[in-house]
Amino acid sequence: MLAALTACGGSAAGSGDDSTTHTTDAKGATYGKCKVTGERGSIHLRTVQKDTLTVVGDLPSPGWWNGDTVRQIADGYEYCLAANIAYRAGLSRLTVRNVSFDALVAGKTQDFDMALAEISITEPRRKVVDFSAPYFASNIGVLVTSGSKATAKNIAGLRLGVKQGTTGADFVRDKIRPKTAPKVFAGDVELQAALQAGQVDAALTDVAIVLGKAQESKGKLQVIGQYNTGESYGALYPKGSKNSAALDGAIDGMKKDGTLDKLSSVYLAKAFGGDPSAIPTWSTK
């Protein structure tokens, strides 16, 4: 249901807890806190670093990449999806790197094997990057401070915030058509901070993300509505990647054997803090 409704003990590159790159050395069949499935070495990848799967994203992200800093990430839906791929590829290390979401979807990020960052698949993006088949469906959620007077009827007249380079930003501009141009923020952290500081009246981005933000706010924020976009998340590959077929096969295998459903149950339900289907669906008409 969740998937139908909607990014440890190792060595780190760089220094300090704010390191933007983190490498986990597998201990047996374990990467961080993830439980892996399938057959080790069942796929072959040509990776940018020897014996290492390098994954980039907009990190961290509750439910998807759990941890207060990149260095602390040890589980989450997308982290463990990556861990399962590393295991099935027979790789000993998993490296994750924080990158600009805007640069990532614009095809400007270099030296990575795949990206997992709750990325909606769109035709304009396909011109500069490649995508896997969808692994998670996504709507656009409306995040507000508790007690907000925002409604489906008055939202176009409010100060709205969006994340740079996202389909949510396009949706707000083209479908909601606010009277005042929405404020654009570099990432989820900045968007949430602006909402809590009163710089915007509502933050609009993927339901899977805003539900996580509401959950971690401990009652200060809430998701009051969602827009059905018909969009889905996919893994992003560098344009022309020679690993596309193998990675697609691994993701498809995880769909069929129940691994992705298990990850959703373990990580997303807890991060969401509620049933996404209970959030009212708003219309832009």
DRENDO-1510 file (C-alpha; in Angstrom, 1 decimal, always signed):
<recs>
REC; n; res; u; v; w
REC; 1; MET; +0.0; +0.0; +0.0 .
REC; 2; LEU; +2.8; +2.4; +0.9 .
REC; 3; ALA; +4.6; +1.8; -2.3 .
REC; 4; ALA; +1.4; +2.6; -4.2 .
REC; 5; LEU; +1.2; +6.0; -2.7 .
REC; 6; THR; +3.9; +8.1; -3.0 .
REC; 7; ALA; +15.9; +9.0; -0.8 .
REC; 8; CYS; +28.3; +1.7; +11.0 .
REC; 9; GLY; +30.9; +0.6; +11.7 .
REC; 10; GLY; +32.7; +1.7; +8.5 .
REC; 11; SER; +35.4; +4.1; +7.4 .
REC; 12; ALA; +34.5; +7.5; +6.0 .
REC; 13; ALA; +36.3; +9.6; +3.5 .
REC; 14; GLY; +36.8; +13.1; +4.7 .
REC; 15; SER; +36.7; +14.0; +8.4 .
REC; 16; GLY; +34.1; +14.6; +11.1 .
REC; 17; ASP; +30.4; +13.9; +11.3 .
REC; 18; ASP; +29.7; +16.4; +8.6 .
REC; 19; SER; +31.6; +14.3; +6.0 .
REC; 20; THR; +29.6; +14.2; +2.7 .
REC; 21; THR; +31.0; +10.8; +1.8 .
REC; 22; HIS; +30.7; +7.6; +3.9 .
REC; 23; THR; +31.9; +4.1; +3.1 .
REC; 24; THR; +30.6; +1.0; +4.8 .
REC; 25; ASP; +32.7; -2.1; +4.7 .
REC; 26; ALA; +30.4; -5.2; +4.6 .
REC; 27; LYS; +30.8; -7.6; +7.5 .
REC; 28; GLY; +29.8; -10.9; +6.1 .
REC; 29; ALA; +26.5; -10.2; +4.5 .
REC; 30; THR; +25.7; -7.0; +6.4 .
REC; 31; TYR; +26.1; -3.4; +5.2 .
REC; 32; GLY; +25.2; -1.1; +8.1 .
REC; 33; LYS; +22.0; -2.4; +9.7 .
REC; 34; CYS; +20.6; -3.7; +6.5 .
REC; 35; LYS; +19.4; -7.3; +6.0 .
REC; 36; VAL; +20.3; -8.4; +2.5 .
REC; 37; THR; +18.5; -10.9; +0.3 .
REC; 38; GLY; +19.2; -12.8; -2.9 .
REC; 39; GLU; +22.4; -14.5; -4.1 .
REC; 40; ARG; +25.7; -12.8; -3.6 .
REC; 41; GLY; +27.5; -12.2; -6.9 .
REC; 42; SER; +24.5; -12.9; -9.0 .
REC; 43; ILE; +25.0; -9.7; -11.1 .
REC; 44; HIS; +28.1; -8.1; -12.5 .
REC; 45; LEU; +28.8; -4.4; -12.4 .
REC; 46; ARG; +31.6; -2.2; -13.8 .
REC; 47; THR; +31.9; +0.2; -10.8 .
REC; 48; VAL; +33.8; +3.6; -10.7 .
REC; 49; GLN; +35.7; +2.3; -7.6 .
REC; 50; LYS; +37.1; -1.2; -7.3 .
REC; 51; ASP; +34.9; -3.6; -5.2 .
REC; 52; THR; +32.7; -0.6; -4.3 .
REC; 53; LEU; +29.2; +0.5; -5.2 .
REC; 54; THR; +29.1; +4.3; -5.2 .
REC; 55; VAL; +25.6; +5.8; -4.7 .
REC; 56; VAL; +24.8; +9.5; -4.6 .
REC; 57; GLY; +21.7; +11.3; -3.3 .
REC; 58; ASP; +20.3; +14.3; -1.4 .
REC; 59; LEU; +21.2; +13.0; +2.1 .
REC; 60; PRO; +20.1; +12.2; +4.7 .
REC; 61; SER; +16.3; +11.8; +4.4 .
REC; 62; PRO; +14.1; +10.2; +7.1 .
REC; 63; GLY; +12.9; +6.7; +6.2 .
REC; 64; TRP; +15.1; +6.6; +3.0 .
REC; 65; TRP; +18.5; +7.4; +4.4 .
REC; 66; ASN; +18.4; +7.4; +8.2 .
REC; 67; GLY; +20.9; +9.4; +10.2 .
REC; 68; ASP; +21.5; +12.9; +11.4 .
REC; 69; THR; +24.6; +13.2; +9.2 .
REC; 70; VAL; +25.9; +11.4; +6.1 .
REC; 71; ARG; +28.5; +9.6; +8.2 .
REC; 72; GLN; +25.8; +8.2; +10.5 .
REC; 73; ILE; +23.6; +6.7; +7.8 .
REC; 74; ALA; +23.3; +2.9; +8.4 .
REC; 75; ASP; +19.8; +2.0; +7.1 .
REC; 76; GLY; +16.7; +3.3; +5.4 .
REC; 77; TYR; +14.7; +2.2; +2.3 .
REC; 78; GLU; +17.1; +3.5; -0.3 .
REC; 79; TYR; +20.3; +2.8; +1.6 .
REC; 80; CYS; +19.2; -0.8; +2.1 .
REC; 81; LEU; +18.1; -1.0; -1.5 .
REC; 82; ALA; +21.7; +0.0; -2.4 .
REC; 83; ALA; +23.1; -2.5; +0.1 .
REC; 84; ASN; +21.1; -5.3; -1.5 .
REC; 85; ILE; +22.5; -4.3; -4.9 .
REC; 86; ALA; +26.0; -4.2; -3.6 .
REC; 87; TYR; +25.5; -7.7; -2.1 .
REC; 88; ARG; +24.0; -9.2; -5.2 .
REC; 89; ALA; +27.0; -7.7; -7.2 .
REC; 90; GLY; +29.4; -9.3; -4.8 .
REC; 91; LEU; +30.9; -6.0; -3.7 .
REC; 92; SER; +32.6; -5.5; -0.3 .
REC; 93; ARG; +32.0; -1.8; +0.1 .
REC; 94; LEU; +29.1; +0.7; -0.2 .
REC; 95; THR; +30.0; +4.3; -0.5 .
REC; 96; VAL; +27.3; +7.0; -0.3 .
REC; 97; ARG; +27.9; +10.6; -1.2 .
REC; 98; ASN; +25.8; +13.7; -0.7 .
REC; 99; VAL; +25.2; +15.8; -3.8 .
REC; 100; SER; +23.0; +18.6; -5.1 .
REC; 101; PHE; +19.7; +17.3; -6.2 .
REC; 102; ASP; +19.4; +20.0; -8.9 .
REC; 103; ALA; +22.9; +19.1; -10.4 .
REC; 104; LEU; +22.1; +15.4; -10.2 .
REC; 105; VAL; +18.9; +15.5; -12.3 .
REC; 106; ALA; +20.6; +17.9; -14.7 .
REC; 107; GLY; +23.2; +15.3; -15.5 .
REC; 108; LYS; +26.1; +17.3; -13.9 .
REC; 109; THR; +27.1; +14.8; -11.2 .
REC; 110; GLN; +30.2; +12.7; -11.9 .
REC; 111; ASP; +31.9; +9.5; -10.7 .
REC; 112; PHE; +29.0; +7.5; -9.4 .
REC; 113; ASP; +27.3; +4.2; -10.2 .
REC; 114; MET; +23.7; +5.0; -9.4 .
REC; 115; ALA; +21.6; +7.6; -7.6 .
REC; 116; LEU; +18.8; +7.0; -5.2 .
REC; 117; ALA; +17.1; +10.2; -4.0 .
REC; 118; GLU; +13.4; +9.9; -4.3 .
REC; 119; ILE; +13.8; +11.0; -7.9 .
REC; 120; SER; +10.7; +11.2; -10.0 .
REC; 121; ILE; +11.0; +9.9; -13.6 .
REC; 122; THR; +10.3; +12.5; -16.2 .
REC; 123; GLU; +10.9; +12.8; -19.9 .
REC; 124; PRO; +13.0; +16.0; -19.7 .
REC; 125; ARG; +15.3; +14.3; -17.2 .
REC; 126; ARG; +15.7; +11.3; -19.5 .
REC; 127; LYS; +17.4; +13.5; -22.0 .
REC; 128; VAL; +20.5; +13.8; -19.7 .
REC; 129; VAL; +20.3; +10.8; -17.4 .
REC; 130; ASP; +19.0; +7.2; -17.5 .
REC; 131; PHE; +16.4; +5.7; -15.2 .
REC; 132; SER; +15.5; +2.3; -13.9 .
REC; 133; ALA; +11.9; +1.1; -14.0 .
REC; 134; PRO; +9.8; +2.7; -11.2 .
REC; 135; TYR; +10.3; +1.3; -7.7 .
REC; 136; PHE; +8.0; +3.7; -5.8 .
REC; 137; ALA; +5.0; +5.8; -6.7 .
REC; 138; SER; +4.9; +9.4; -5.5 .
REC; 139; ASN; +2.4; +12.2; -4.9 .
REC; 140; ILE; +3.0; +15.9; -3.9 .
REC; 141; GLY; +2.3; +16.6; -0.2 .
REC; 142; VAL; +1.4; +19.8; +1.5 .
REC; 143; LEU; +3.4; +20.4; +4.7 .
REC; 144; VAL; +2.4; +23.2; +7.1 .
REC; 145; THR; +2.9; +24.2; +10.7 .
REC; 146; SER; +0.4; +22.8; +13.2 .
REC; 147; GLY; -2.6; +25.0; +13.4 .
REC; 148; SER; -2.2; +26.4; +9.9 .
REC; 149; LYS; -5.2; +27.8; +8.2 .
REC; 150; ALA; -4.1; +26.6; +4.8 .
REC; 151; THR; -6.7; +24.8; +2.7 .
REC; 152; ALA; -7.2; +23.4; -0.8 .
REC; 153; LYS; -9.2; +26.6; -1.6 .
REC; 154; ASN; -6.8; +29.2; -0.3 .
REC; 155; ILE; -3.4; +27.6; -1.0 .
REC; 156; ALA; -2.8; +29.5; -4.3 .
REC; 157; GLY; -2.9; +32.8; -2.3 .
REC; 158; LEU; -0.3; +31.6; +0.3 .
REC; 159; ARG; +3.5; +31.9; +0.4 .
REC; 160; LEU; +4.7; +28.5; -0.9 .
REC; 161; GLY; +8.0; +26.9; -0.7 .
REC; 162; VAL; +9.5; +24.2; -3.1 .
REC; 163; LYS; +12.7; +22.3; -3.6 .
REC; 164; GLN; +15.0; +23.4; -6.4 .
REC; 165; GLY; +15.0; +21.2; -9.5 .
REC; 166; THR; +12.1; +18.9; -8.4 .
REC; 167; THR; +8.9; +18.0; -10.2 .
REC; 168; GLY; +7.1; +19.3; -7.1 .
REC; 169; ALA; +8.4; +22.8; -8.0 .
REC; 170; ASP; +7.1; +22.3; -11.6 .
REC; 171; PHE; +3.8; +21.1; -10.3 .
REC; 172; VAL; +3.3; +24.1; -8.0 .
REC; 173; ARG; +4.2; +26.5; -10.8 .
REC; 174; ASP; +2.1; +24.9; -13.6 .
REC; 175; LYS; -0.8; +23.3; -11.7 .
REC; 176; ILE; -1.4; +25.3; -8.5 .
REC; 177; ARG; -0.3; +28.6; -10.1 .
REC; 178; PRO; +0.2; +30.6; -6.9 .
REC; 179; LYS; -0.5; +34.3; -7.0 .
REC; 180; THR; +3.1; +34.9; -5.7 .
REC; 181; ALA; +6.0; +33.0; -7.2 .
REC; 182; PRO; +7.0; +30.2; -4.8 .
REC; 183; LYS; +10.3; +30.5; -2.9 .
REC; 184; VAL; +12.9; +28.0; -4.0 .
REC; 185; PHE; +15.2; +26.2; -1.6 .
REC; 186; ALA; +18.3; +24.0; -2.3 .
REC; 187; GLY; +17.2; +21.0; -0.2 .
REC; 188; ASP; +14.7; +19.4; +2.2 .
REC; 189; VAL; +16.5; +20.7; +5.3 .
REC; 190; GLU; +16.4; +24.3; +4.0 .
REC; 191; LEU; +12.7; +24.0; +3.0 .
REC; 192; GLN; +11.7; +22.6; +6.3 .
REC; 193; ALA; +13.6; +25.3; +8.2 .
REC; 194; ALA; +12.0; +28.1; +6.1 .
REC; 195; LEU; +8.5; +26.7; +7.0 .
REC; 196; GLN; +9.3; +26.5; +10.7 .
REC; 197; ALA; +10.8; +30.0; +10.6 .
REC; 198; GLY; +7.6; +31.4; +9.0 .
REC; 199; GLN; +9.3; +32.4; +5.8 .
REC; 200; VAL; +6.7; +30.3; +3.9 .
REC; 201; ASP; +3.2; +29.2; +4.7 .
REC; 202; ALA; +3.4; +25.7; +3.2 .
REC; 203; ALA; +6.1; +23.5; +1.8 .
REC; 204; LEU; +5.3; +21.3; -1.2 .
REC; 205; THR; +7.3; +18.3; -2.2 .
REC; 206; ASP; +7.0; +14.5; -2.3 .
REC; 207; VAL; +4.5; +12.9; +0.1 .
REC; 208; ALA; +7.1; +10.4; +1.2 .
REC; 209; ILE; +9.5; +13.2; +2.2 .
REC; 210; VAL; +7.0; +15.6; +3.9 .
REC; 211; LEU; +5.5; +12.8; +6.0 .
REC; 212; GLY; +9.0; +12.0; +7.2 .
REC; 213; LYS; +9.6; +15.7; +8.1 .
REC; 214; ALA; +6.3; +15.8; +9.9 .
REC; 215; GLN; +7.2; +12.7; +11.9 .
REC; 216; GLU; +10.6; +14.0; +13.0 .
REC; 217; SER; +9.1; +17.4; +14.0 .
REC; 218; LYS; +7.2; +15.8; +16.9 .
REC; 219; GLY; +3.9; +17.6; +16.3 .
REC; 220; LYS; +5.2; +20.9; +15.1 .
REC; 221; LEU; +4.5; +20.2; +11.4 .
REC; 222; GLN; +1.7; +18.2; +9.7 .
REC; 223; VAL; +0.7; +17.1; +6.2 .
REC; 224; ILE; -2.8; +18.3; +5.4 .
REC; 225; GLY; -3.2; +17.4; +1.8 .
REC; 226; GLN; -1.7; +15.7; -1.3 .
REC; 227; TYR; -2.0; +16.0; -5.0 .
REC; 228; ASN; -2.1; +13.0; -7.3 .
REC; 229; THR; +0.6; +13.4; -9.9 .
REC; 230; GLY; +0.9; +9.9; -11.4 .
REC; 231; GLU; +4.6; +10.1; -10.9 .
REC; 232; SER; +7.1; +7.4; -9.7 .
REC; 233; TYR; +10.6; +7.2; -8.3 .
REC; 234; GLY; +13.3; +5.5; -10.2 .
REC; 235; ALA; +17.0; +4.9; -9.7 .
REC; 236; LEU; +19.1; +7.3; -11.8 .
REC; 237; TYR; +22.1; +6.2; -13.8 .
REC; 238; PRO; +24.8; +8.2; -15.7 .
REC; 239; LYS; +23.7; +8.6; -19.3 .
REC; 240; GLY; +24.7; +5.5; -21.3 .
REC; 241; SER; +25.7; +3.5; -18.2 .
REC; 242; LYS; +26.9; +0.0; -19.0 .
REC; 243; ASN; +25.4; -1.1; -15.7 .
REC; 244; SER; +21.8; -0.3; -16.6 .
REC; 245; ALA; +20.7; -3.8; -17.5 .
REC; 246; ALA; +22.3; -5.4; -14.5 .
REC; 247; LEU; +20.9; -2.8; -12.1 .
REC; 248; ASP; +17.5; -3.0; -13.6 .
REC; 249; GLY; +17.6; -6.7; -13.2 .
REC; 250; ALA; +18.5; -6.5; -9.6 .
REC; 251; ILE; +15.7; -4.0; -8.8 .
REC; 252; ASP; +13.2; -6.1; -10.7 .
REC; 253; GLY; +14.3; -9.1; -8.8 .
REC; 254; MET; +13.8; -7.3; -5.5 .
REC; 255; LYS; +10.2; -6.4; -6.6 .
REC; 256; LYS; +9.4; -10.0; -7.4 .
REC; 257; ASP; +11.0; -11.6; -4.3 .
REC; 258; GLY; +9.3; -9.1; -1.9 .
REC; 259; THR; +12.5; -7.3; -0.8 .
REC; 260; LEU; +11.2; -3.9; -1.7 .
REC; 261; ASP; +7.9; -4.5; +0.0 .
REC; 262; LYS; +9.8; -5.5; +3.1 .
REC; 263; LEU; +11.9; -2.4; +3.0 .
REC; 264; SER; +8.8; -0.3; +2.7 .
REC; 265; SER; +7.2; -2.0; +5.7 .
REC; 266; VAL; +10.3; -1.7; +7.9 .
REC; 267; TYR; +11.4; +1.8; +7.1 .
REC; 268; LEU; +8.7; +3.9; +5.5 .
REC; 269; ALA; +5.8; +3.0; +7.7 .
REC; 270; LYS; +7.8; +4.0; +10.7 .
REC; 271; ALA; +9.1; +7.2; +9.1 .
REC; 272; PHE; +5.7; +8.3; +7.8 .
REC; 273; GLY; +4.1; +7.9; +11.2 .
REC; 274; GLY; +0.7; +7.2; +9.7 .
REC; 275; ASP; -1.3; +5.9; +6.7 .
REC; 276; PRO; -0.5; +8.0; +3.6 .
REC; 277; SER; -3.9; +7.0; +2.2 .
REC; 278; ALA; -5.6; +8.8; +5.0 .
REC; 279; ILE; -4.3; +12.2; +3.8 .
REC; 280; PRO; -7.0; +14.1; +1.9 .
REC; 281; THR; -6.4; +14.3; -1.9 .
REC; 282; TRP; -6.7; +17.8; -3.2 .
REC; 283; SER; -7.6; +19.0; -6.7 .
REC; 284; THR; -6.0; +21.8; -8.6 .
REC; 285; LYS; -9.3; +22.6; -10.4 .
</recs>
